[in-house]
Amino acid sequence: MKKYGFIYIWFDRKRKMYYIGSHWGHEKDGYICSSNRMRDAYRRRPQDFKRRILSEVNDRTILLDEEHAWLSKIKETELGKKYYNLRKH
């Protein structure tokens, strides 16, 4: 199976929080995210989380630029509060 990149968003139904990230691999390879806080919450209560793919990228060099475009839509005041993301990079 050929690898590809994708931008995803997780939604935590219990805490009403989101996480945006990117991954080079496959949608079903078991990757969750790079945020320790979000990943720990997911491991404790996976039934509360739902992931949606925002976009697919076939060029690995473009993946981080595409992720940054999505992260730039988050307001600074929402980092760490409405989003598990703490930074926009």
MODELLER restraints for C-alpha pairs under 7 A, 6 or more apart:
rsr = mdl.restraints
at = mdl.atoms
rsr.add(forms.Gaussian(group=physical.xy_distance, feature=features.Distance(at['CA:3:A'], at['CA:24:A']), mean=6.60, stdev=0.5))
rsr.add(forms.Gaussian(group=physical.xy_distance, feature=features.Distance(at['CA:3:A'], at['CA:25:A']), mean=4.63, stdev=0.5))
rsr.add(forms.Gaussian(group=physical.xy_distance, feature=features.Distance(at['CA:3:A'], at['CA:26:A']), mean=5.91, stdev=0.5))
rsr.add(forms.Gaussian(group=physical.xy_distance, feature=features.Distance(at['CA:4:A'], at['CA:24:A']), mean=5.53, stdev=0.5))
rsr.add(forms.Gaussian(group=physical.xy_distance, feature=features.Distance(at['CA:4:A'], at['CA:25:A']), mean=5.41, stdev=0.5))
rsr.add(forms.Gaussian(group=physical.xy_distance, feature=features.Distance(at['CA:4:A'], at['CA:26:A']), mean=6.54, stdev=0.5))
rsr.add(forms.Gaussian(group=physical.xy_distance, feature=features.Distance(at['CA:4:A'], at['CA:57:A']), mean=6.34, stdev=0.5))
rsr.add(forms.Gaussian(group=physical.xy_distance, feature=features.Distance(at['CA:4:A'], at['CA:58:A']), mean=5.25, stdev=0.5))
rsr.add(forms.Gaussian(group=physical.xy_distance, feature=features.Distance(at['CA:5:A'], at['CA:23:A']), mean=5.54, stdev=0.5))
rsr.add(forms.Gaussian(group=physical.xy_distance, feature=features.Distance(at['CA:5:A'], at['CA:24:A']), mean=4.16, stdev=0.5))
rsr.add(forms.Gaussian(group=physical.xy_distance, feature=features.Distance(at['CA:5:A'], at['CA:25:A']), mean=6.10, stdev=0.5))
rsr.add(forms.Gaussian(group=physical.xy_distance, feature=features.Distance(at['CA:5:A'], at['CA:56:A']), mean=5.75, stdev=0.5))
rsr.add(forms.Gaussian(group=physical.xy_distance, feature=features.Distance(at['CA:5:A'], at['CA:57:A']), mean=4.81, stdev=0.5))
rsr.add(forms.Gaussian(group=physical.xy_distance, feature=features.Distance(at['CA:5:A'], at['CA:58:A']), mean=5.98, stdev=0.5))
rsr.add(forms.Gaussian(group=physical.xy_distance, feature=features.Distance(at['CA:5:A'], at['CA:60:A']), mean=6.53, stdev=0.5))
rsr.add(forms.Gaussian(group=physical.xy_distance, feature=features.Distance(at['CA:5:A'], at['CA:63:A']), mean=6.30, stdev=0.5))
rsr.add(forms.Gaussian(group=physical.xy_distance, feature=features.Distance(at['CA:6:A'], at['CA:22:A']), mean=5.60, stdev=0.5))
rsr.add(forms.Gaussian(group=physical.xy_distance, feature=features.Distance(at['CA:6:A'], at['CA:23:A']), mean=5.65, stdev=0.5))
rsr.add(forms.Gaussian(group=physical.xy_distance, feature=features.Distance(at['CA:6:A'], at['CA:24:A']), mean=6.62, stdev=0.5))
rsr.add(forms.Gaussian(group=physical.xy_distance, feature=features.Distance(at['CA:6:A'], at['CA:53:A']), mean=6.80, stdev=0.5))
rsr.add(forms.Gaussian(group=physical.xy_distance, feature=features.Distance(at['CA:6:A'], at['CA:55:A']), mean=5.59, stdev=0.5))
rsr.add(forms.Gaussian(group=physical.xy_distance, feature=features.Distance(at['CA:6:A'], at['CA:56:A']), mean=4.23, stdev=0.5))
rsr.add(forms.Gaussian(group=physical.xy_distance, feature=features.Distance(at['CA:6:A'], at['CA:57:A']), mean=5.57, stdev=0.5))
rsr.add(forms.Gaussian(group=physical.xy_distance, feature=features.Distance(at['CA:7:A'], at['CA:21:A']), mean=5.73, stdev=0.5))
rsr.add(forms.Gaussian(group=physical.xy_distance, feature=features.Distance(at['CA:7:A'], at['CA:22:A']), mean=4.34, stdev=0.5))
rsr.add(forms.Gaussian(group=physical.xy_distance, feature=features.Distance(at['CA:7:A'], at['CA:23:A']), mean=6.69, stdev=0.5))
rsr.add(forms.Gaussian(group=physical.xy_distance, feature=features.Distance(at['CA:7:A'], at['CA:53:A']), mean=5.99, stdev=0.5))
rsr.add(forms.Gaussian(group=physical.xy_distance, feature=features.Distance(at['CA:7:A'], at['CA:54:A']), mean=5.39, stdev=0.5))
rsr.add(forms.Gaussian(group=physical.xy_distance, feature=features.Distance(at['CA:7:A'], at['CA:55:A']), mean=5.29, stdev=0.5))
rsr.add(forms.Gaussian(group=physical.xy_distance, feature=features.Distance(at['CA:7:A'], at['CA:56:A']), mean=6.45, stdev=0.5))
rsr.add(forms.Gaussian(group=physical.xy_distance, feature=features.Distance(at['CA:7:A'], at['CA:67:A']), mean=6.11, stdev=0.5))
rsr.add(forms.Gaussian(group=physical.xy_distance, feature=features.Distance(at['CA:8:A'], at['CA:20:A']), mean=5.74, stdev=0.5))
rsr.add(forms.Gaussian(group=physical.xy_distance, feature=features.Distance(at['CA:8:A'], at['CA:21:A']), mean=5.56, stdev=0.5))
rsr.add(forms.Gaussian(group=physical.xy_distance, feature=features.Distance(at['CA:8:A'], at['CA:22:A']), mean=6.05, stdev=0.5))
rsr.add(forms.Gaussian(group=physical.xy_distance, feature=features.Distance(at['CA:8:A'], at['CA:51:A']), mean=6.72, stdev=0.5))
rsr.add(forms.Gaussian(group=physical.xy_distance, feature=features.Distance(at['CA:8:A'], at['CA:52:A']), mean=5.65, stdev=0.5))
rsr.add(forms.Gaussian(group=physical.xy_distance, feature=features.Distance(at['CA:8:A'], at['CA:53:A']), mean=4.38, stdev=0.5))
rsr.add(forms.Gaussian(group=physical.xy_distance, feature=features.Distance(at['CA:8:A'], at['CA:54:A']), mean=5.24, stdev=0.5))
rsr.add(forms.Gaussian(group=physical.xy_distance, feature=features.Distance(at['CA:9:A'], at['CA:18:A']), mean=6.62, stdev=0.5))
rsr.add(forms.Gaussian(group=physical.xy_distance, feature=features.Distance(at['CA:9:A'], at['CA:19:A']), mean=5.41, stdev=0.5))
rsr.add(forms.Gaussian(group=physical.xy_distance, feature=features.Distance(at['CA:9:A'], at['CA:20:A']), mean=4.44, stdev=0.5))
rsr.add(forms.Gaussian(group=physical.xy_distance, feature=features.Distance(at['CA:9:A'], at['CA:21:A']), mean=6.55, stdev=0.5))
rsr.add(forms.Gaussian(group=physical.xy_distance, feature=features.Distance(at['CA:9:A'], at['CA:51:A']), mean=5.66, stdev=0.5))
rsr.add(forms.Gaussian(group=physical.xy_distance, feature=features.Distance(at['CA:9:A'], at['CA:52:A']), mean=5.43, stdev=0.5))
rsr.add(forms.Gaussian(group=physical.xy_distance, feature=features.Distance(at['CA:9:A'], at['CA:53:A']), mean=6.48, stdev=0.5))
rsr.add(forms.Gaussian(group=physical.xy_distance, feature=features.Distance(at['CA:9:A'], at['CA:54:A']), mean=6.84, stdev=0.5))
rsr.add(forms.Gaussian(group=physical.xy_distance, feature=features.Distance(at['CA:10:A'], at['CA:18:A']), mean=5.40, stdev=0.5))
rsr.add(forms.Gaussian(group=physical.xy_distance, feature=features.Distance(at['CA:10:A'], at['CA:19:A']), mean=5.03, stdev=0.5))
rsr.add(forms.Gaussian(group=physical.xy_distance, feature=features.Distance(at['CA:10:A'], at['CA:20:A']), mean=6.56, stdev=0.5))
rsr.add(forms.Gaussian(group=physical.xy_distance, feature=features.Distance(at['CA:10:A'], at['CA:49:A']), mean=6.55, stdev=0.5))
rsr.add(forms.Gaussian(group=physical.xy_distance, feature=features.Distance(at['CA:10:A'], at['CA:50:A']), mean=5.61, stdev=0.5))
rsr.add(forms.Gaussian(group=physical.xy_distance, feature=features.Distance(at['CA:10:A'], at['CA:51:A']), mean=4.35, stdev=0.5))
rsr.add(forms.Gaussian(group=physical.xy_distance, feature=features.Distance(at['CA:10:A'], at['CA:52:A']), mean=6.49, stdev=0.5))
rsr.add(forms.Gaussian(group=physical.xy_distance, feature=features.Distance(at['CA:11:A'], at['CA:17:A']), mean=5.84, stdev=0.5))
rsr.add(forms.Gaussian(group=physical.xy_distance, feature=features.Distance(at['CA:11:A'], at['CA:18:A']), mean=4.59, stdev=0.5))
rsr.add(forms.Gaussian(group=physical.xy_distance, feature=features.Distance(at['CA:11:A'], at['CA:19:A']), mean=6.72, stdev=0.5))
rsr.add(forms.Gaussian(group=physical.xy_distance, feature=features.Distance(at['CA:11:A'], at['CA:49:A']), mean=5.53, stdev=0.5))
rsr.add(forms.Gaussian(group=physical.xy_distance, feature=features.Distance(at['CA:11:A'], at['CA:50:A']), mean=5.35, stdev=0.5))
rsr.add(forms.Gaussian(group=physical.xy_distance, feature=features.Distance(at['CA:11:A'], at['CA:51:A']), mean=6.42, stdev=0.5))
rsr.add(forms.Gaussian(group=physical.xy_distance, feature=features.Distance(at['CA:12:A'], at['CA:18:A']), mean=6.18, stdev=0.5))
rsr.add(forms.Gaussian(group=physical.xy_distance, feature=features.Distance(at['CA:12:A'], at['CA:48:A']), mean=5.69, stdev=0.5))
rsr.add(forms.Gaussian(group=physical.xy_distance, feature=features.Distance(at['CA:12:A'], at['CA:49:A']), mean=4.71, stdev=0.5))
rsr.add(forms.Gaussian(group=physical.xy_distance, feature=features.Distance(at['CA:12:A'], at['CA:50:A']), mean=6.87, stdev=0.5))
rsr.add(forms.Gaussian(group=physical.xy_distance, feature=features.Distance(at['CA:13:A'], at['CA:48:A']), mean=5.28, stdev=0.5))
rsr.add(forms.Gaussian(group=physical.xy_distance, feature=features.Distance(at['CA:13:A'], at['CA:49:A']), mean=6.20, stdev=0.5))
rsr.add(forms.Gaussian(group=physical.xy_distance, feature=features.Distance(at['CA:14:A'], at['CA:48:A']), mean=6.10, stdev=0.5))
rsr.add(forms.Gaussian(group=physical.xy_distance, feature=features.Distance(at['CA:17:A'], at['CA:82:A']), mean=4.94, stdev=0.5))
rsr.add(forms.Gaussian(group=physical.xy_distance, feature=features.Distance(at['CA:17:A'], at['CA:83:A']), mean=5.20, stdev=0.5))
rsr.add(forms.Gaussian(group=physical.xy_distance, feature=features.Distance(at['CA:17:A'], at['CA:84:A']), mean=6.62, stdev=0.5))
rsr.add(forms.Gaussian(group=physical.xy_distance, feature=features.Distance(at['CA:18:A'], at['CA:82:A']), mean=6.43, stdev=0.5))
rsr.add(forms.Gaussian(group=physical.xy_distance, feature=features.Distance(at['CA:18:A'], at['CA:83:A']), mean=4.60, stdev=0.5))
rsr.add(forms.Gaussian(group=physical.xy_distance, feature=features.Distance(at['CA:18:A'], at['CA:84:A']), mean=6.03, stdev=0.5))
rsr.add(forms.Gaussian(group=physical.xy_distance, feature=features.Distance(at['CA:19:A'], at['CA:83:A']), mean=5.50, stdev=0.5))
rsr.add(forms.Gaussian(group=physical.xy_distance, feature=features.Distance(at['CA:19:A'], at['CA:84:A']), mean=5.21, stdev=0.5))
rsr.add(forms.Gaussian(group=physical.xy_distance, feature=features.Distance(at['CA:19:A'], at['CA:85:A']), mean=5.78, stdev=0.5))
rsr.add(forms.Gaussian(group=physical.xy_distance, feature=features.Distance(at['CA:20:A'], at['CA:71:A']), mean=6.87, stdev=0.5))
rsr.add(forms.Gaussian(group=physical.xy_distance, feature=features.Distance(at['CA:20:A'], at['CA:85:A']), mean=6.99, stdev=0.5))
rsr.add(forms.Gaussian(group=physical.xy_distance, feature=features.Distance(at['CA:21:A'], at['CA:33:A']), mean=6.82, stdev=0.5))
rsr.add(forms.Gaussian(group=physical.xy_distance, feature=features.Distance(at['CA:21:A'], at['CA:67:A']), mean=6.48, stdev=0.5))
rsr.add(forms.Gaussian(group=physical.xy_distance, feature=features.Distance(at['CA:22:A'], at['CA:67:A']), mean=6.06, stdev=0.5))
rsr.add(forms.Gaussian(group=physical.xy_distance, feature=features.Distance(at['CA:32:A'], at['CA:39:A']), mean=6.61, stdev=0.5))
rsr.add(forms.Gaussian(group=physical.xy_distance, feature=features.Distance(at['CA:33:A'], at['CA:39:A']), mean=6.36, stdev=0.5))
rsr.add(forms.Gaussian(group=physical.xy_distance, feature=features.Distance(at['CA:38:A'], at['CA:84:A']), mean=6.14, stdev=0.5))
rsr.add(forms.Gaussian(group=physical.xy_distance, feature=features.Distance(at['CA:42:A'], at['CA:49:A']), mean=6.75, stdev=0.5))
rsr.add(forms.Gaussian(group=physical.xy_distance, feature=features.Distance(at['CA:57:A'], at['CA:63:A']), mean=6.14, stdev=0.5))
rsr.add(forms.Gaussian(group=physical.xy_distance, feature=features.Distance(at['CA:68:A'], at['CA:88:A']), mean=6.77, stdev=0.5))
rsr.add(forms.Gaussian(group=physical.xy_distance, feature=features.Distance(at['CA:68:A'], at['CA:89:A']), mean=6.22, stdev=0.5))
rsr.add(forms.Gaussian(group=physical.xy_distance, feature=features.Distance(at['CA:71:A'], at['CA:88:A']), mean=5.30, stdev=0.5))
rsr.add(forms.Gaussian(group=physical.xy_distance, feature=features.Distance(at['CA:72:A'], at['CA:88:A']), mean=6.33, stdev=0.5))
rsr.add(forms.Gaussian(group=physical.xy_distance, feature=features.Distance(at['CA:79:A'], at['CA:85:A']), mean=5.67, stdev=0.5))
rsr.add(forms.Gaussian(group=physical.xy_distance, feature=features.Distance(at['CA:79:A'], at['CA:86:A']), mean=5.02, stdev=0.5))
rsr.add(forms.Gaussian(group=physical.xy_distance, feature=features.Distance(at['CA:79:A'], at['CA:87:A']), mean=6.75, stdev=0.5))
rsr.add(forms.Gaussian(group=physical.xy_distance, feature=features.Distance(at['CA:80:A'], at['CA:86:A']), mean=5.07, stdev=0.5))
